[in-house]
Amino acid sequence: MSRIAAVLPLLLLLVTGWKIAEPTRHLSLPADHVSHPDYKIEWWYYTGNLDTQDGRRVGYQLTFFRVGVNEQPPSASRWAVRDLHMAHFAVSDLANKQFHVFDRLQRDGAGWAGAATDRYRVWNGQWSASANADGSHQLHASDRESGLALDLRLTNTTRWVGHGDDGYSRKGQDPANASEYYSLPRLATQGVLTMDGRTQDVHGASWMDHEFGSSVLEANQVGWDWFGLQLADGRDLMLYQMRRRDGSRDPFSSGTLVSPDGKVVHLTRDDYTLEPRETWKSPKSGATYPIRWHVTIPSQNLVFDVNATMPDQELHTPRSTGVTYWEGAVDLSGNGTPGFSGGRGYMELTGYTGVPLSDALR
């Protein structure tokens, strides 16, 4: 699902002059991991569930955004701003019910942040995501004041899926309102986590989204609910629904189901239902988020619940984008459904507080 929510306040500039996503373009990996500066908006998004060596569980999110400001800066100075780079880093300490959030905003010209076009490397200060010689991905993020740090190596990078039509993911009535979108849905993850003054080995599974395009939300779209889920039986599932002003689900909501053998099933809005079953009201923002959902996909004989591992996984990003949204670790439960063995994943909920996202673009 498009992660524009985190950069909307910076997208007041016109989109003219930037390349748009087209169905004739075909994704190629690992080549398309690199930056695509001809497009206005691009993001590399990692989420995952990890287990520590002492049996604790943590969730994490590390996201890098690039937003084009001026396709052809008037000056060749290294201080001229062509792109802005934002980054969000969050850790869910599920054992202690604590949520840690950090964010950054930098320009690219001075080298403080950037995204390479000749190899896979994106960075914002000391936070980074890159590819190793063997194709694995390396992540690093840390906060000096709290001492929290994460260093991870992610493998199984050859298993990927393009969403929509071979990676062309349409988001609205206008065919140009689309993005190039793919996921690496099940990355075996190992590394170290430093938290509470202690460094521990961690292992688990991560999900990567990479998306680039130049379009923005349409006027009647106010937010979305996104799910990246790793089922215990080996299947991976991405679902999202765009929410409209009248409360209905946008026709361009969709999903993708990937079997362990690589078989892909693309889902339209009519192939699944998402029913909220429990909500949580944030004491900080006042927003009310649906944190438990009932999911049905009749054609795949799938019926299960998505449950937030803890209610408060709300991100406030005053140092970068100013957007408030919910993103956090979830568990899957079958509630007695025969053959369903559970799973883990991540959920993103946007547009539940503040100015409607589409209004922020006018």
C-alpha positions in Angstrom: 0.0 0.0 0.0 1.2 3.5 -0.7 2.9 5.1 2.3 2.3 8.7 1.2 0.7 9.4 4.6 4.0 10.1 6.1 5.0 12.8 3.6 1.7 14.5 2.8 2.5 17.9 4.4 5.5 18.2 2.2 3.6 17.5 -1.1 1.9 20.8 -1.6 4.1 21.4 -4.7 2.7 20.6 -8.1 3.4 17.2 -9.5 4.1 18.5 -13.0 7.4 17.6 -14.6 7.7 14.3 -12.8 7.4 10.9 -14.4 4.2 8.9 -13.6 3.7 5.2 -13.0 2.6 3.4 -16.1 1.4 -0.2 -16.7 3.9 -0.7 -19.5 6.8 -0.5 -17.1 8.0 -3.9 -15.7 9.8 -4.3 -12.4 13.2 -6.0 -12.3 15.0 -7.0 -9.1 17.4 -6.4 -7.6 17.9 -3.5 -10.1 14.8 -1.7 -9.0 15.9 -1.5 -5.3 17.8 1.7 -6.3 16.4 5.2 -6.2 14.2 6.4 -9.1 14.7 10.2 -9.0 12.5 10.8 -12.1 9.5 10.1 -9.9 8.5 12.6 -7.2 7.8 10.2 -4.3 9.7 7.1 -3.2 9.9 5.1 -0.1 11.7 2.0 1.3 9.7 0.5 4.1 10.8 -2.3 6.5 8.7 -3.8 9.3 9.2 -7.0 11.3 8.7 -9.1 14.4 11.8 -10.2 16.2 12.5 -12.5 19.2 15.4 -11.8 21.6 17.7 -14.4 23.0 16.0 -14.1 26.4 12.6 -14.8 24.9 11.2 -11.3 24.6 9.4 -10.1 21.4 9.8 -6.7 19.7 8.4 -5.2 16.6 10.3 -2.7 14.5 9.8 -0.2 11.7 12.5 1.6 9.6 11.3 3.7 6.8 13.1 6.0 4.3 11.3 8.5 2.2 12.5 10.6 -0.7 10.3 13.5 -1.9 11.2 15.5 -5.0 11.1 19.3 -4.5 12.6 20.7 -7.7 13.4 18.4 -10.6 15.9 20.9 -12.0 17.3 23.0 -9.2 18.2 26.5 -10.4 21.7 26.2 -8.9 24.5 23.6 -9.1 25.4 24.3 -5.5 25.6 21.3 -3.2 23.1 23.3 -1.0 20.5 23.4 -3.7 17.5 21.3 -2.7 16.3 18.8 -5.3 14.9 16.2 -2.8 14.0 16.0 0.8 14.6 12.8 2.8 12.6 11.8 5.8 13.0 8.7 8.0 11.0 7.0 10.7 12.3 4.5 13.2 10.1 2.8 15.8 10.5 -0.1 18.2 7.6 -1.9 20.0 8.8 -3.3 23.3 6.0 -5.7 23.7 7.1 -7.2 27.0 7.2 -3.8 28.7 4.3 -2.3 26.7 6.6 0.6 25.5 6.7 2.2 22.1 9.7 4.2 21.0 9.5 6.6 18.0 12.2 8.6 16.3 12.1 10.7 13.1 14.4 12.8 10.9 14.3 15.3 8.0 17.3 16.1 5.9 18.2 17.6 2.5 20.2 15.6 0.0 22.6 18.1 -1.4 24.9 18.3 1.5 25.2 14.5 1.7 23.4 14.3 5.1 20.9 12.0 3.5 20.4 10.4 0.1 19.4 7.4 -2.1 21.9 6.0 -4.6 21.0 5.2 -8.2 23.9 2.9 -9.0 23.5 0.5 -6.1 21.0 -0.1 -3.3 21.8 2.3 -0.5 19.5 4.8 1.2 20.5 6.7 4.3 19.5 9.5 6.6 22.4 10.5 8.9 23.6 7.2 10.5 20.4 5.3 9.7 20.7 3.2 6.5 19.5 0.4 4.4 21.7 -1.2 1.8 22.5 -4.4 -0.1 25.4 -6.7 0.7 27.5 -8.5 -1.9 25.5 -11.7 -1.4 22.2 -9.8 -2.0 21.1 -9.7 1.6 19.9 -6.4 3.1 21.6 -4.6 5.9 19.7 -2.2 8.2 21.0 0.2 10.9 19.3 2.7 13.1 20.1 4.1 16.5 19.2 6.9 18.9 22.1 8.3 20.9 20.0 9.8 23.7 18.0 6.6 24.5 20.8 4.2 23.6 18.3 2.2 21.4 20.0 0.7 18.4 19.1 -2.0 15.8 21.5 -3.7 13.3 19.9 -6.4 11.1 20.8 -8.6 8.2 17.8 -9.7 6.1 18.0 -12.7 3.7 15.6 -14.5 1.3 15.7 -11.4 -0.9 15.0 -13.3 -4.1 11.3 -13.9 -3.1 9.4 -10.9 -4.1 6.0 -10.0 -5.6 4.7 -7.1 -7.7 1.3 -5.8 -6.6 -1.5 -4.9 -9.0 -0.7 -5.5 -12.6 2.9 -6.7 -12.6 3.8 -4.0 -10.1 1.6 -1.2 -11.5 -0.6 -0.5 -8.5 -3.5 1.8 -9.4 -4.9 3.9 -6.6 -7.8 5.9 -8.1 -10.1 6.8 -11.0 -7.3 8.5 -12.9 -4.9 5.9 -14.4 -2.0 8.2 -13.6 -2.9 7.9 -9.9 -0.7 4.9 -9.4 2.7 3.7 -8.3 5.2 1.0 -9.0 4.9 -1.2 -6.0 6.6 -4.5 -4.9 7.2 -6.3 -1.6 9.8 -8.7 -0.2 7.3 -10.3 2.1 9.2 -12.9 4.1 12.8 -11.9 4.9 14.7 -14.1 7.4 16.2 -11.6 9.9 19.1 -11.8 12.3 21.1 -9.2 14.1 21.4 -7.3 17.4 19.2 -5.0 19.3 20.4 -2.6 22.0 17.7 -1.6 24.5 17.7 -0.7 28.1 21.5 -0.7 28.2 21.7 -4.3 27.0 22.7 -5.8 23.6 21.0 -9.0 22.6 20.9 -11.2 19.5 17.6 -11.2 17.7 16.0 -13.3 15.0 12.6 -13.2 13.2 11.0 -12.2 10.0 10.7 -8.9 8.2 8.7 -7.4 5.3 10.0 -4.8 2.8 7.9 -2.5 0.7 9.3 -0.3 -2.1 7.1 2.1 -3.9 7.7 5.0 -6.3 5.5 7.3 -8.3 4.3 10.9 -8.6 0.6 10.8 -7.8 -1.3 11.9 -4.7 -4.6 11.0 -3.1 -7.8 11.9 -4.8 -10.1 14.4 -3.2 -12.6 11.8 -1.9 -9.9 9.6 -0.4 -9.1 10.3 3.3 -7.0 7.4 4.5 -6.4 3.7 4.4 -5.8 0.5 6.4 -2.9 -1.7 5.3 -1.8 -5.1 6.4 1.4 -7.0 5.7 0.9 -10.5 7.1 3.0 -13.6 7.4 0.9 -16.7 7.9 2.3 -19.6 9.9 1.5 -21.9 7.0 4.0 -20.1 4.8 1.6 -17.8 2.9 2.1 -14.1 2.8 -0.7 -11.6 2.5 -0.9 -7.9 1.7 -4.3 -6.2 2.0 -5.3 -2.6 2.0 -8.5 -0.6 1.8 -8.7 3.0 0.8 -11.4 4.9 2.9 -13.6 7.5 1.2 -15.2 10.6 2.7 -18.6 8.9 2.8 -17.2 6.0 4.8 -17.2 3.5 2.0 -14.3 1.5 0.7 -12.7 2.8 -2.5 -13.0 0.5 -5.5 -9.3 0.5 -6.0 -8.6 -1.3 -2.7 -6.8 -4.5 -3.3 -4.5 -7.3 -2.0 -2.0 -10.0 -2.9 -1.7 -13.5 -1.6 1.6 -15.4 -2.1 1.8 -19.2 -1.6 5.0 -20.8 -0.2 5.7 -22.1 -3.8 5.6 -18.6 -5.2 2.1 -18.8 -6.7 0.5 -15.3 -6.6 -3.3 -14.5 -6.3 -4.3 -10.9 -6.8 -7.4 -9.8 -4.9 -9.9 -7.1 -5.8 -11.9 -5.1 -3.3 -14.8 -7.6 -3.7 -12.6 -10.6 -2.9 -12.2 -9.8 0.8 -13.8 -8.1 3.8 -12.2 -6.2 6.6 -14.5 -5.7 9.6 -13.3 -3.7 12.7 -14.0 -5.4 15.9 -12.2 -3.3 18.6 -11.0 0.2 18.8 -8.5 2.2 20.9 -8.5 5.9 21.6 -5.1 7.6 21.7 -4.7 9.8 24.8 -2.1 11.9 22.9 -3.9 12.7 19.6 -7.5 11.8 20.5 -7.8 9.6 17.4 -9.7 6.4 17.6 -8.1 3.5 15.8 -9.5 0.0 14.9 -6.9 -2.3 16.5 -8.7 -5.6 15.9 -10.1 -6.7 12.6 -12.0 -9.7 11.3 -10.8 -10.7 7.8 -12.5 -13.0 5.4 -11.3 -14.1 1.9 -13.9 -16.7 0.8 -12.2 -17.8 -2.4 -9.1 -18.8 -0.3 -11.1 -20.3 2.6 -9.4 -17.8 4.9 -11.2 -16.4 8.0 -9.1 -14.9 10.8 -8.6 -11.9 13.2 -5.8 -9.4 13.1 -5.0 -8.3 16.7 -2.7 -5.4 17.7 0.0 -6.8 20.1 -0.4 -3.7 22.2 -2.8 -0.7 21.6 -0.4 2.2 21.7 1.8 2.0 18.5 0.9 5.5 17.3 3.7 7.5 15.6 4.0 11.3 16.1 6.6 12.8 13.7 7.1 16.4 14.6 10.7 16.5 13.5 10.0 15.3 9.9 6.6 15.2 8.5 4.2 16.2 11.3 1.9 13.4 10.4 0.3 11.2 13.1 -0.6 7.6 12.2 -0.7 4.1 13.8 1.7 1.4 12.7 2.6 -1.6 14.7 3.0 -5.4 15.3 0.0 -7.7 15.1 -0.9 -11.3 15.7 -3.2 -13.5 13.7 -5.8 -15.8 15.3 -8.2 -18.2 13.7 -10.8 -18.1 16.5 -11.5 -21.8 16.0 -11.3 -21.8 12.1 -10.2 -25.3 11.1 -6.7 -25.4 9.6 -5.7 -21.8 10.5 -2.5 -21.8 12.5 -2.0 -18.1 13.1 0.8 -15.8 12.1 2.4 -12.4 12.6 2.6 -9.2 10.7 2.3 -5.4 10.7 -0.6 -3.0 10.3 -0.8 0.7 9.2 -3.8 2.9 9.9 -3.8 6.5 8.4 -6.2 9.4 8.2 -7.8 8.9 11.6 -6.6 12.3 13.0 -5.7 15.7 11.7 -6.7 17.3 8.4 -7.9 14.7 5.9 -5.0 13.5 3.8 -6.5 14.6 0.5 -7.2 18.1 1.9 -3.5 18.4 2.8 -2.7 18.2 -0.9 -4.9 21.1 -2.1 
